[in-house]
Amino acid sequence: MRLVYGLTFAVAAALVVPSALSAQQPQEAARKVAGGGISIPGWQGQVDPQEAKAGMTVDNGKLAMEGQAMKVTTGPAIVYWNPKNVAAGSYTVKATFNEPQFQNVNDHPHPYGIFVGGNDMGTPNMTLVYCSAYGNGTYIMRGFGPAVFYPYPAARRPVANAAINKAAGVGQPVKQDIAVTVTPTNVSCSINGTVVGTYDKAAVVGDGKLKSLDGIYGIRFAHNTDGMVTGLSMTKN
């Protein structure tokens, strides 16, 4: 499962508005979550490469069940997955992300979302691509190949879209329904039922990018973020 670059919407650059750019501020240091680790049977995790270089580990974040939801508390930026969750061919992976208190543990918006195309998980050669939403109405797509890459020109910049929900303010709740769809020719991200980006397969699969869009799927959270995930599932298209 891998995302690719391809501008099926030529307005992408125009959507990178000042409010979106403001989300890219200097990052505060990742905290260490007390009582961290993974307590959901069968699930695994891996921190982002830059977090690993700083000495952070999976035990510095926390993944646990809270009622019917997966509760994620970071810590370092991290991906979580169950090795049984594999998708291939044409498929859609979706989940609902609820941030009960927007920016309760960070000084600017941080994203969370779905990754697909996971291969060599748990190793330094991990490759995957993810689409994540921010609670300020923007989203970002980013991949590890294993070096970082972006499928669109506005690298490192979140992109605004009216379909993405905005929190009413710091400490207020915000919820996003996120889905990543893979076809034989492209990969797309939908948030709250609206396609916010579609990218050609060649933009995410190839040298320095993904091996394939077939692979493990899961969730990814930026550092210093609290959220709940429900309804993670995959359907064949």
C-alpha positions in Angstrom: 0.0 0.0 0.0 1.8 3.1 -1.2 0.9 6.6 -2.1 2.1 8.3 -5.2 2.5 11.8 -6.6 0.2 13.1 -9.2 -1.6 16.3 -9.4 -5.1 15.5 -10.3 -6.0 18.8 -8.8 -3.9 21.6 -10.1 -5.2 23.9 -7.3 -3.0 22.2 -4.7 -0.6 25.0 -4.5 -3.4 27.5 -4.2 -4.8 25.7 -1.2 -1.6 26.2 0.7 -2.9 29.3 2.4 -1.2 31.3 5.2 -3.3 29.6 7.9 -2.0 26.3 6.7 1.6 27.4 6.6 1.4 28.7 10.1 1.0 25.0 11.2 4.6 24.4 10.2 6.3 26.0 13.2 9.5 24.9 15.0 8.7 21.6 16.7 8.8 21.4 20.5 10.7 18.5 21.9 8.9 15.2 22.1 7.9 14.3 25.6 8.1 10.9 27.3 4.7 9.5 28.2 4.5 7.9 31.7 3.5 4.3 31.6 4.1 4.1 27.9 4.2 1.1 25.6 1.7 -1.0 23.7 -1.0 -2.9 25.6 -3.2 -4.0 22.7 -2.5 -7.7 21.9 -0.9 -8.2 18.4 -0.1 -4.6 17.8 3.4 -3.2 17.2 4.9 0.3 16.8 7.9 2.1 15.4 9.0 5.7 16.1 9.9 8.0 13.2 13.6 7.8 12.1 14.4 11.3 13.6 12.8 10.3 16.9 14.9 7.1 17.0 18.1 9.2 16.4 17.1 11.3 19.4 16.9 8.2 21.6 13.1 7.9 21.7 11.5 4.5 21.6 8.0 2.9 21.4 7.9 2.9 25.2 7.9 6.7 25.2 4.4 6.7 23.6 1.3 4.8 24.6 -1.3 2.7 22.7 -4.1 1.2 24.7 -7.8 0.3 24.5 -10.2 2.7 26.1 -13.7 1.3 25.7 -14.2 0.5 22.0 -11.5 2.9 20.9 -7.7 2.8 20.6 -6.2 5.5 22.7 -3.0 7.0 21.4 -0.8 9.2 23.5 2.5 10.5 22.2 5.4 11.0 22.9 7.5 10.6 19.8 6.0 10.6 16.3 5.1 7.0 15.7 3.3 4.5 13.6 1.2 1.6 15.0 0.0 -1.5 13.2 -1.1 -5.1 13.6 0.8 -7.4 11.2 -2.4 -9.2 10.3 -3.7 -5.9 8.7 -2.5 -6.3 5.1 -4.0 -4.9 1.9 -3.2 -5.5 -1.7 -4.5 -4.5 -5.1 -7.4 -2.0 -5.1 -8.6 -1.2 -1.6 -9.7 1.5 0.9 -8.5 1.8 4.5 -10.6 4.1 6.8 -10.9 5.1 10.4 -12.3 7.9 12.6 -9.9 10.0 14.6 -11.1 12.0 17.6 -8.9 14.6 19.3 -10.9 15.2 22.5 -8.9 18.3 23.5 -7.3 20.1 20.5 -3.6 21.0 21.3 -3.9 19.8 24.9 -0.2 18.7 24.9 1.4 20.7 22.2 1.9 24.4 21.2 0.7 24.1 17.6 -1.5 21.7 15.6 -0.2 18.2 15.1 -1.5 15.6 12.6 -2.8 12.0 12.8 -4.1 9.6 10.2 -3.8 6.4 8.2 -0.7 4.8 6.6 -0.7 2.2 3.8 2.0 0.3 1.9 3.9 -0.6 4.9 6.9 -2.9 4.3 10.0 -3.9 6.3 8.0 -2.7 9.4 10.0 -2.6 12.6 13.3 -2.1 10.8 15.4 0.9 9.6 14.2 0.1 6.1 10.5 0.7 6.9 8.6 2.2 3.9 5.0 3.5 4.0 2.9 6.5 3.0 0.3 8.3 5.2 -2.4 10.9 5.0 -3.0 12.8 8.2 -5.4 15.6 9.2 -4.8 18.6 11.5 -7.5 20.0 13.8 -7.0 23.4 12.1 -8.5 22.3 8.8 -5.4 21.1 6.9 -3.9 17.8 5.9 -0.5 16.4 4.9 0.7 13.4 2.9 4.2 12.1 3.6 6.1 8.9 3.0 9.2 7.1 4.2 11.2 5.4 1.5 12.9 5.0 4.0 14.0 8.7 3.6 11.2 11.2 3.9 9.4 12.1 0.6 6.2 14.0 -0.3 3.9 13.2 -3.2 3.1 16.9 -3.9 5.2 20.0 -4.5 4.4 21.8 -1.3 6.8 19.6 0.7 6.5 19.8 4.5 3.5 22.2 4.2 0.0 21.2 5.2 -2.7 21.9 2.7 -6.0 23.5 3.6 -9.4 22.0 2.5 -12.8 23.1 3.5 -13.9 19.5 4.2 -11.5 19.1 7.1 -13.0 19.9 10.5 -11.6 22.7 12.6 -11.6 22.7 16.4 -13.5 25.6 17.9 -10.4 26.4 19.9 -7.6 25.0 22.1 -9.0 22.4 24.4 -12.1 21.8 22.2 -12.9 18.5 20.5 -12.4 17.8 16.8 -13.1 14.7 14.8 -12.0 13.5 11.3 -13.1 10.6 9.2 -10.0 9.7 7.1 -9.8 7.2 4.2 -7.0 6.2 1.8 -8.0 4.5 -1.4 -5.5 2.7 -3.7 -6.3 1.8 -7.3 -4.0 0.3 -10.1 -3.1 3.9 -11.1 -3.3 6.2 -8.1 -3.8 6.7 -4.4 -6.1 9.2 -2.9 -7.0 10.6 0.5 -10.5 11.5 1.6 -11.4 13.4 4.8 -14.9 13.6 6.0 -16.2 12.1 2.7 -14.3 14.5 0.4 -11.3 13.6 -1.7 -8.6 16.1 -0.6 -5.8 14.8 -2.8 -5.2 12.2 -5.5 -1.7 11.2 -6.6 -0.3 9.1 -9.5 1.2 5.8 -8.4 4.6 6.8 -9.8 4.7 9.6 -7.3 4.8 7.2 -4.4 6.3 3.9 -5.7 9.8 3.7 -7.1 13.4 4.5 -6.2 13.6 6.3 -2.9 9.9 5.8 -2.3 7.7 2.7 -1.7 8.3 -0.8 -2.9 4.6 -1.2 -3.5 1.3 0.0 -2.4 0.6 -3.6 -1.2 1.5 -4.0 2.4 0.6 -3.4 6.0 -1.8 -0.6 7.0 -2.1 1.2 10.3 -2.2 4.5 12.0 0.3 7.3 12.4 0.4 10.1 15.1 2.8 13.1 15.3 4.7 13.8 18.5 3.0 15.2 21.6 -0.6 14.3 20.6 -3.6 12.6 22.2 -6.3 11.0 20.2 -8.8 8.2 19.9 -9.2 5.9 16.9 -12.3 3.9 16.0 -13.4 1.9 13.0 -10.1 1.0 11.5 -10.9 -1.3 8.6 -10.0 -2.2 5.0 -12.3 -3.0 2.1 -11.5 -4.3 -1.3 -12.6 -2.0 -4.2 
